[in-house]
């Protein structure tokens, strides 16, 4: 069996050392280091092979794990077929939601209609009350009797709250009519007046027109101020 060159030199140096210790020189140590280096290289070869083979095995394991995950996901995505009773329940629930939405839309539309009729319609009591109050505020006798500024309000409750203006709607000779009553007061202390007004619908335009507006002074001296009287014309 042929030995490597470094090994042969090491054996030769060891034989010489056995014969004469003084003959051990520096080149022998170099041969020994060469021997150790060759052994380390021989040991390093399997390690490098193992390191090179390790990623391959790890990659295959990852591929197997990914395949398992894909298979699990594909199994989970498959939905179970719905039964007839389940479909009927879903249809009933959707119909219930639809009815609730329709009711909500109807209630909201009704509220908007009531607010519009109360604030902007010419036939609403609030609209007529506002117009009558403006006529009272601009009348010279009312200003002289109550002083400025003049404010109006409705009926007073037991708790001291002033409610909406009291009114009464009725039909006379086929024509819609409405009577209102509210109160006014100004800068003068302890002076209050009651306003009586009546409106009648105009058949041609459909709007309400004032028939009369009276202001009764409730404190002494009591008197009545006529703001407007159109009963003779009608």
ROTORNU-851178 format. One line per 10 residues: their letters; for each residue z, y, x of N, C-alpha, C. Coordinates in nm, 3 decimals. Layout:
BEGIN
A	Z,Y,X,Z,Y,X,Z,Y,X | ... .
END
This chain:
BEGIN
XXXXXXXXXX	0.000,-0.119,0.086,0.000,0.000,0.000,0.000,0.122,0.088 | -0.090,0.215,0.059,-0.104,0.336,0.140,-0.005,0.438,0.092 | 0.076,0.492,0.188,0.173,0.595,0.158,0.109,0.731,0.176 | 0.162,0.830,0.104,0.109,0.965,0.126,0.139,1.013,0.265 | 0.063,1.111,0.304,0.075,1.165,0.440,0.213,1.220,0.466 | 0.269,1.292,0.370,0.404,1.350,0.388,0.508,1.240,0.396 | 0.487,1.128,0.316,0.583,1.019,0.317,0.582,0.946,0.450 | 0.460,0.929,0.502,0.451,0.860,0.633,0.520,0.940,0.742 | 0.504,1.070,0.738,0.569,1.155,0.838,0.719,1.149,0.823 | 0.767,1.141,0.701,0.912,1.134,0.681,0.968,1.004,0.733 .
XXXXXXXXXX	0.897,0.893,0.709,0.943,0.763,0.760,0.945,0.763,0.911 | 0.839,0.822,0.969,0.834,0.829,1.116,0.948,0.910,1.171 | 0.981,1.019,1.106,1.091,1.104,1.153,1.224,1.034,1.139 | 1.241,0.957,1.030,1.367,0.886,1.012,1.385,0.777,1.116 | 1.275,0.708,1.151,1.284,0.605,1.255,1.317,0.664,1.389 | 1.261,0.778,1.419,1.293,0.846,1.544,1.436,0.894,1.546 | 1.484,0.935,1.431,1.622,0.983,1.426,1.719,0.871,1.450 | 1.686,0.752,1.404,1.773,0.639,1.429,1.779,0.604,1.577 | 1.666,0.622,1.643,1.665,0.594,1.787,1.735,0.699,1.868 | 1.713,0.820,1.840,1.773,0.930,1.919,1.797,1.046,1.829 .
XXXXXXXXXX	1.923,1.083,1.802,1.952,1.195,1.710,1.901,1.326,1.761 | 1.892,1.340,1.891,1.848,1.467,1.945,1.700,1.490,1.923 | 1.629,1.380,1.900,1.484,1.395,1.881,1.445,1.449,1.744 | 1.545,1.470,1.653,1.518,1.526,1.519,1.483,1.672,1.532 | 1.363,1.706,1.498,1.312,1.841,1.518,1.282,1.904,1.383 | 1.238,2.029,1.388,1.209,2.106,1.267,1.095,2.049,1.187 | 0.988,1.995,1.248,0.880,1.939,1.166,0.925,1.828,1.075 | 1.033,1.754,1.114,1.080,1.647,1.027,1.138,1.703,0.897 | 1.210,1.809,0.913,1.263,1.874,0.791,1.151,1.922,0.701 | 1.045,1.968,0.763,0.930,2.011,0.682,0.868,1.894,0.609 .
XXXXXXXXXX	0.865,1.778,0.676,0.808,1.660,0.608,0.896,1.618,0.492 | 1.031,1.629,0.511,1.121,1.595,0.401,1.104,1.689,0.282 | 1.089,1.818,0.311,1.065,1.913,0.201,0.936,1.884,0.130 | 0.837,1.840,0.206,0.709,1.804,0.144,0.727,1.684,0.052 | 0.812,1.588,0.095,0.838,1.470,0.013,0.906,1.508,-0.118 | 1.005,1.597,-0.107,1.075,1.639,-0.229,0.982,1.714,-0.324 | 0.895,1.796,-0.267,0.800,1.870,-0.349,0.706,1.778,-0.423 | 0.661,1.672,-0.353,0.571,1.576,-0.419,0.640,1.501,-0.531 | 0.770,1.470,-0.511,0.845,1.402,-0.617,0.863,1.493,-0.738 | 0.892,1.621,-0.713,0.906,1.715,-0.825,0.777,1.729,-0.904 .
XXXXXXXXXX	0.665,1.733,-0.835,0.537,1.741,-0.904,0.511,1.618,-0.989 | 0.550,1.501,-0.931,0.531,1.377,-1.010,0.615,1.376,-1.135 | 0.738,1.432,-1.126,0.824,1.439,-1.244,0.776,1.543,-1.344 | 0.710,1.646,-1.296,0.666,1.755,-1.384,0.547,1.718,-1.468 | 0.473,1.618,-1.432,0.352,1.581,-1.505,0.383,1.532,-1.646 | 0.481,1.441,-1.666,0.510,1.399,-1.805,0.563,1.511,-1.892 | 0.642,1.603,-1.826,0.695,1.715,-1.905,0.584,1.802,-1.960 | 0.486,1.832,-1.876,0.374,1.914,-1.922,0.294,1.844,-2.030 | 0.281,1.712,-2.013,0.211,1.638,-2.118,0.288,1.644,-2.249 | 0.422,1.630,-2.240,0.505,1.634,-2.361,0.496,1.771,-2.429 .
XXXXXXXXXX	0.497,1.878,-2.346,0.486,2.013,-2.403,0.351,2.036,-2.467 | 0.249,1.977,-2.409,0.115,1.996,-2.466,0.098,1.919,-2.596 | 0.167,1.803,-2.602,0.153,1.722,-2.723,0.243,1.770,-2.837 | 0.351,1.846,-2.806,0.448,1.885,-2.908,0.390,1.975,-3.016 | 0.313,2.081,-2.981,0.256,2.164,-3.088,0.166,2.088,-3.183 | 0.100,1.984,-3.128,0.009,1.908,-3.215,0.087,1.837,-3.323 | 0.200,1.773,-3.281,0.282,1.703,-3.381,0.346,1.801,-3.478 | 0.390,1.918,-3.428,0.450,2.020,-3.516,0.348,2.073,-3.616 | 0.226,2.096,-3.569,0.121,2.144,-3.659,0.090,2.045,-3.769 | 0.088,1.919,-3.736,0.063,1.818,-3.840,0.175,1.815,-3.942 .
XXXXXXXXXX	0.302,1.834,-3.893,0.415,1.837,-3.987,0.405,1.955,-4.081 | 0.365,2.072,-4.025,0.348,2.189,-4.111,0.239,2.168,-4.214 | 0.131,2.102,-4.170,0.024,2.074,-4.265,0.072,1.982,-4.376 | 0.156,1.883,-4.339,0.209,1.795,-4.441,0.299,1.869,-4.539 | 0.385,1.962,-4.486,0.473,2.040,-4.573,0.393,2.128,-4.667 | 0.287,2.191,-4.612,0.203,2.276,-4.696,0.136,2.194,-4.805 | 0.091,2.075,-4.768,0.028,1.990,-4.868,0.125,1.954,-4.979 | 0.251,1.927,-4.941,0.351,1.895,-5.041,0.378,2.013,-5.133 | 0.384,2.136,-5.072,0.408,2.255,-5.154,0.294,2.278,-5.251 | 0.173,2.258,-5.204,0.058,2.277,-5.292,0.061,2.177,-5.405 .
XXXXXXXXXX	0.098,2.053,-5.373,0.104,1.952,-5.478,0.212,1.984,-5.580 | 0.329,2.036,-5.532,0.437,2.072,-5.624,0.395,2.187,-5.714 | 0.328,2.288,-5.653,0.284,2.402,-5.733,0.180,2.360,-5.835 | 0.090,2.274,-5.795,-0.013,2.229,-5.890,0.048,2.152,-6.005 | 0.157,2.077,-5.976,0.224,2.007,-6.084,0.298,2.104,-6.176 | 0.360,2.212,-6.116,0.435,2.307,-6.198,0.346,2.393,-6.285 | 0.220,2.418,-6.239,0.131,2.504,-6.317,0.081,2.436,-6.443 | 0.084,2.311,-6.448,0.033,2.241,-6.566,0.127,2.258,-6.684 | 0.091,2.341,-6.784,0.177,2.367,-6.899,0.168,2.252,-6.998 | 0.280,2.227,-7.058,0.284,2.120,-7.156,0.214,2.166,-7.283 .
XXXXXXXXXX	0.145,2.083,-7.349,0.074,2.123,-7.472,0.171,2.167,-7.580 | 0.139,2.279,-7.648,0.224,2.332,-7.753,0.210,2.249,-7.881 | 0.322,2.230,-7.944,0.321,2.156,-8.070,0.286,2.250,-8.184 | 0.260,2.193,-8.300,0.223,2.273,-8.417,0.340,2.357,-8.465 | 0.461,2.302,-8.459,0.579,2.380,-8.504,0.605,2.498,-8.413 | 0.582,2.478,-8.282,0.602,2.589,-8.188,0.501,2.700,-8.213 | 0.377,2.664,-8.243,0.276,2.766,-8.273,0.310,2.841,-8.401 | 0.362,2.770,-8.500,0.400,2.836,-8.625,0.514,2.934,-8.602 | 0.611,2.897,-8.517,0.722,2.987,-8.487,0.674,3.113,-8.417 | 0.583,3.097,-8.320,0.530,3.214,-8.250,0.452,3.305,-8.344 .
XXXXXXXXXX	0.373,3.246,-8.433,0.298,3.328,-8.528,0.391,3.403,-8.623 | 0.497,3.337,-8.668,0.594,3.406,-8.754,0.667,3.518,-8.683 | 0.699,3.497,-8.555,0.767,3.602,-8.479,0.675,3.722,-8.458 | 0.548,3.696,-8.425,0.454,3.807,-8.408,0.435,3.883,-8.539 | 0.430,3.814,-8.651,0.414,3.881,-8.780,0.537,3.966,-8.812 | 0.655,3.918,-8.777,0.778,3.996,-8.800,0.776,4.124,-8.718 | 0.736,4.114,-8.591,0.726,4.234,-8.507,0.626,4.333,-8.565 | 0.515,4.283,-8.617,0.413,4.370,-8.675,0.467,4.444,-8.797 | 0.543,4.374,-8.881,0.602,4.438,-9.000,0.702,4.546,-8.959 | 0.784,4.517,-8.855,0.882,4.616,-8.809,0.813,4.740,-8.756 .
XXXXXXXXXX	0.704,4.721,-8.682,0.630,4.837,-8.630,0.571,4.919,-8.744 | 0.516,4.853,-8.844,0.460,4.926,-8.958,0.567,5.005,-9.032 | 0.685,4.945,-9.050,0.794,5.017,-9.118,0.836,5.139,-9.037 | 0.845,5.123,-8.904,0.882,5.237,-8.819,0.781,5.349,-8.827 | 0.652,5.314,-8.827,0.548,5.417,-8.838,0.556,5.487,-8.973 | 0.581,5.410,-9.080,0.592,5.472,-9.213,0.710,5.567,-9.224 | 0.825,5.526,-9.169,0.944,5.613,-9.173,0.921,5.740,-9.092 | 0.861,5.726,-8.975,0.834,5.844,-8.891,0.737,5.939,-8.960 | 0.631,5.883,-9.021,0.537,5.968,-9.093,0.601,6.039,-9.211 | 0.691,5.969,-9.283,0.761,6.033,-9.394,0.850,6.147,-9.349 .
XXXXXXXXXX	0.919,6.128,-9.237,1.004,6.236,-9.185,0.922,6.357,-9.145 | 0.809,6.334,-9.079,0.723,6.446,-9.042,0.671,6.520,-9.165 | 0.637,6.445,-9.269,0.588,6.508,-9.392,0.696,6.593,-9.457 | 0.818,6.540,-9.463,0.929,6.616,-9.525,0.957,6.743,-9.446 | 0.959,6.732,-9.312,0.985,6.850,-9.230,0.875,6.954,-9.248 | 0.749,6.908,-9.253,0.638,7.001,-9.271,0.645,7.070,-9.407 | 0.673,6.993,-9.511,0.682,7.053,-9.644,0.799,7.150,-9.655 | 0.908,7.118,-9.584,1.027,7.203,-9.593,1.012,7.333,-9.516 | 0.939,7.330,-9.406,0.932,7.448,-9.320,0.804,7.528,-9.337 | 0.690,7.460,-9.359,0.562,7.530,-9.355,0.492,7.540,-9.490 .
XXXXXXXXXX	0.532,7.460,-9.587,0.465,7.466,-9.716,0.506,7.593,-9.791 | 0.409,7.654,-9.859,0.438,7.777,-9.933,0.521,7.750,-10.058 | 0.528,7.626,-10.103,0.605,7.593,-10.223,0.744,7.538,-10.191 | 0.785,7.538,-10.065,0.917,7.486,-10.030,1.024,7.591,-10.056 | 1.144,7.551,-10.096,1.252,7.648,-10.118,1.288,7.728,-9.993 | 1.280,7.666,-9.878,1.312,7.738,-9.754,1.212,7.850,-9.727 | 1.084,7.822,-9.754,0.982,7.925,-9.734,1.002,8.042,-9.831 | 1.029,8.013,-9.957,1.051,8.120,-10.055,1.177,8.199,-10.022 | 1.282,8.128,-9.979,1.406,8.196,-9.940,1.382,8.292,-9.823 | 1.305,8.251,-9.725,1.277,8.338,-9.611,1.200,8.463,-9.651 .
XXXXXXXXXX	1.101,8.447,-9.739,1.023,8.564,-9.782,1.109,8.660,-9.865 | 1.192,8.607,-9.954,1.279,8.694,-10.034,1.381,8.766,-9.947 | 1.435,8.699,-9.847,1.531,8.764,-9.757,1.466,8.877,-9.678 | 1.342,8.859,-9.636,1.273,8.966,-9.563,1.250,9.087,-9.653 | 1.219,9.064,-9.780,1.202,9.177,-9.872,1.333,9.253,-9.891 | 1.445,9.179,-9.895,1.575,9.245,-9.908,1.610,9.326,-9.783 | 1.579,9.274,-9.667,1.611,9.344,-9.542,1.532,9.473,-9.524 | 1.413,9.477,-9.581,1.329,9.596,-9.565,1.344,9.697,-9.679 | 1.427,9.667,-9.779,1.443,9.760,-9.891,1.546,9.868,-9.856 | 1.514,9.996,-9.880,1.606,10.106,-9.839,1.740,10.101,-9.911 .
XXXXXXXXXX	1.744,10.072,-10.042,1.871,10.070,-10.114,1.963,9.958,-10.064 | 1.905,9.846,-10.031,1.986,9.735,-9.980,2.043,9.771,-9.843 | 1.963,9.836,-9.760,2.012,9.877,-9.627,2.125,9.979,-9.641 | 2.108,10.075,-9.737,2.212,10.175,-9.756,2.340,10.117,-9.813 | 2.330,10.014,-9.893,2.449,9.956,-9.957,2.524,9.861,-9.865 | 2.453,9.786,-9.785,2.519,9.683,-9.702,2.520,9.716,-9.553 | 2.429,9.802,-9.510,2.420,9.830,-9.367,2.342,9.721,-9.293 | 2.299,9.756,-9.173,2.222,9.663,-9.090,2.308,9.608,-8.976 | 2.279,9.486,-8.932,2.175,9.393,-8.980,2.222,9.316,-9.103 | 2.125,9.274,-9.184,2.154,9.199,-9.306,2.121,9.051,-9.282 .
XXXXXXXXXX	2.213,8.965,-9.318,2.192,8.820,-9.303,2.212,8.752,-9.437 | 2.144,8.641,-9.456,2.154,8.565,-9.580,2.204,8.424,-9.555 | 2.260,8.362,-9.655,2.313,8.226,-9.644,2.322,8.165,-9.784 | 2.345,8.033,-9.786,2.351,7.960,-9.912,2.492,7.945,-9.964 | 2.512,7.842,-10.045,2.642,7.818,-10.105,2.742,7.776,-9.997 | 2.867,7.819,-10.013,2.974,7.787,-9.918,3.056,7.669,-9.970 | 3.075,7.569,-9.887,3.152,7.451,-9.925,3.302,7.474,-9.902 | 3.383,7.374,-9.938,3.527,7.385,-9.917,3.564,7.393,-9.770 | 3.483,7.333,-9.686,3.511,7.336,-9.542,3.460,7.463,-9.476 | 3.404,7.552,-9.554,3.356,7.678,-9.498,3.213,7.673,-9.448 .
XXXXXXXXXX	3.143,7.562,-9.472,3.005,7.551,-9.427,2.912,7.606,-9.534 | 2.806,7.672,-9.488,2.709,7.731,-9.579,2.588,7.639,-9.589 | 2.572,7.579,-9.707,2.467,7.481,-9.725,2.333,7.548,-9.752 | 2.235,7.464,-9.789,2.103,7.517,-9.821,2.108,7.602,-9.948 | 2.004,7.679,-9.963,1.994,7.767,-10.079,1.980,7.683,-10.206 | 2.058,7.716,-10.306,2.049,7.644,-10.434,1.923,7.689,-10.508 | 1.852,7.594,-10.565,1.728,7.625,-10.636,1.711,7.528,-10.753 | 1.623,7.566,-10.845,1.595,7.485,-10.963,1.446,7.494,-10.993 | 1.382,7.380,-11.005,1.240,7.375,-11.037,1.221,7.332,-11.183 | 1.127,7.395,-11.249,1.099,7.361,-11.389,0.954,7.397,-11.419 .
XXXXXXXXXX	0.907,7.352,-11.534,0.768,7.376,-11.577,0.773,7.454,-11.708 | 0.699,7.565,-11.713,0.694,7.651,-11.831,0.548,7.676,-11.865 | 0.507,7.635,-11.986,0.368,7.649,-12.032,0.271,7.581,-11.935 | 0.312,7.468,-11.880,0.225,7.393,-11.789,0.216,7.451,-11.649 | 0.300,7.547,-11.616,0.297,7.610,-11.484,0.430,7.583,-11.415 | 0.424,7.549,-11.290,0.545,7.521,-11.213,0.617,7.651,-11.179 | 0.748,7.650,-11.198,0.830,7.766,-11.165,0.952,7.721,-11.085 | 1.015,7.816,-11.016,1.133,7.786,-10.936,1.224,7.908,-10.932 | 1.354,7.884,-10.948,1.455,7.989,-10.937,1.545,7.960,-10.818 | 1.578,8.066,-10.745,1.664,8.053,-10.628,1.779,8.151,-10.636 .
XXXXXXXXXX	1.888,8.115,-10.571,2.004,8.205,-10.560,2.064,8.190,-10.421 | 2.084,8.303,-10.354,2.149,8.303,-10.223,2.228,8.431,-10.208 | 2.295,8.447,-10.098,2.387,8.559,-10.076,2.348,8.635,-9.949 | 2.380,8.765,-9.951,2.354,8.850,-9.835,2.478,8.934,-9.806 | 2.489,8.974,-9.682,2.594,9.067,-9.640,2.545,9.140,-9.516 | 2.600,9.260,-9.497,2.558,9.343,-9.384,2.675,9.386,-9.298 | 2.659,9.506,-9.238,2.761,9.556,-9.147,2.884,9.608,-9.221 | 2.867,9.650,-9.346,2.981,9.701,-9.423,3.082,9.590,-9.448 | 3.211,9.614,-9.421,3.311,9.508,-9.440,3.338,9.482,-9.588 | 3.364,9.357,-9.618,3.401,9.312,-9.753,3.298,9.351,-9.858 .
XXXXXXXXXX	3.173,9.347,-9.819,3.067,9.380,-9.913,2.966,9.264,-9.913 | 2.946,9.210,-10.030,2.859,9.093,-10.043,2.771,9.110,-10.165 | 2.649,9.057,-10.157,2.556,9.064,-10.269,2.497,8.928,-10.300 | 2.463,8.909,-10.428,2.400,8.785,-10.473,2.256,8.816,-10.510 | 2.163,8.738,-10.454,2.020,8.760,-10.476,1.970,8.655,-10.575 | 1.903,8.700,-10.680,1.840,8.611,-10.778,1.689,8.635,-10.772 | 1.615,8.528,-10.762,1.469,8.540,-10.755,1.404,8.425,-10.829 | 1.285,8.450,-10.877,1.206,8.349,-10.948,1.061,8.358,-10.903 | 1.000,8.243,-10.885,0.859,8.237,-10.845,0.785,8.148,-10.944 | 0.653,8.174,-10.954,0.567,8.096,-11.043,0.438,8.063,-10.970 .
XXXXXXXXXX	0.389,7.943,-10.993,0.269,7.898,-10.923,0.145,7.963,-10.981 | 0.058,8.008,-10.894,-0.070,8.064,-10.935,-0.169,7.949,-10.955 | -0.223,7.930,-11.075,-0.314,7.816,-11.098,-0.439,7.821,-11.012 | -0.486,7.939,-10.977,-0.610,7.949,-10.900,-0.589,7.916,-10.752 | -0.487,7.975,-10.692,-0.464,7.954,-10.548,-0.367,7.840,-10.519 | -0.283,7.805,-10.618,-0.184,7.701,-10.595,-0.062,7.749,-10.520 | -0.051,7.879,-10.493,0.064,7.934,-10.422,0.164,7.994,-10.521 | 0.289,8.001,-10.475,0.394,8.060,-10.558,0.396,8.212,-10.538 | 0.413,8.283,-10.650,0.421,8.429,-10.647,0.554,8.472,-10.708 | 0.611,8.580,-10.652,0.742,8.628,-10.700,0.727,8.695,-10.837 .
XXXXXXXXXX	0.817,8.656,-10.926,0.826,8.720,-11.056,0.929,8.834,-11.054 | 1.040,8.811,-10.988,1.141,8.917,-10.972,1.234,8.881,-10.856 | 1.296,8.985,-10.800,1.401,8.972,-10.698,1.507,9.076,-10.729 | 1.628,9.033,-10.765,1.740,9.122,-10.796,1.852,9.097,-10.697 | 1.923,9.205,-10.663,2.042,9.195,-10.578,2.159,9.252,-10.655 | 2.259,9.170,-10.681,2.381,9.214,-10.749,2.491,9.236,-10.646 | 2.544,9.357,-10.642,2.653,9.389,-10.550,2.783,9.340,-10.614 | 2.852,9.249,-10.546,2.971,9.186,-10.604,3.096,9.272,-10.592 | 3.097,9.370,-10.505,3.216,9.455,-10.486,3.198,9.587,-10.562 | 3.310,9.657,-10.573,3.308,9.786,-10.646,3.240,9.893,-10.559 .
XXXXXXXXXX	3.158,9.978,-10.616,3.110,9.979,-10.756,2.998,9.876,-10.776 | 3.007,9.799,-10.880,2.909,9.695,-10.906,2.781,9.757,-10.962 | 2.672,9.711,-10.909,2.541,9.756,-10.959,2.435,9.654,-10.917 | 2.317,9.671,-10.973,2.205,9.580,-10.947,2.091,9.657,-10.884 | 2.040,9.604,-10.775,1.925,9.665,-10.705,1.803,9.578,-10.735 | 1.700,9.640,-10.790,1.576,9.568,-10.821,1.484,9.579,-10.701 | 1.458,9.466,-10.637,1.366,9.465,-10.522,1.221,9.453,-10.570 | 1.198,9.368,-10.667,1.061,9.343,-10.715,1.070,9.285,-10.856 | 0.979,9.333,-10.946,0.976,9.282,-11.083,0.831,9.280,-11.131 | 0.774,9.160,-11.141,0.634,9.142,-11.180,0.621,9.065,-11.312 .
XXXX	0.725,9.064,-11.393,0.720,8.986,-11.516,0.625,9.046,-11.619 | 0.609,9.175,-11.620,0.518,9.238,-11.716,0.373,9.205,-11.683 | 0.343,9.194,-11.555,0.205,9.163,-11.517,0.166,9.021,-11.556 | 0.261,8.930,-11.553,0.229,8.792,-11.588,0.237,8.769,-11.739 .
END
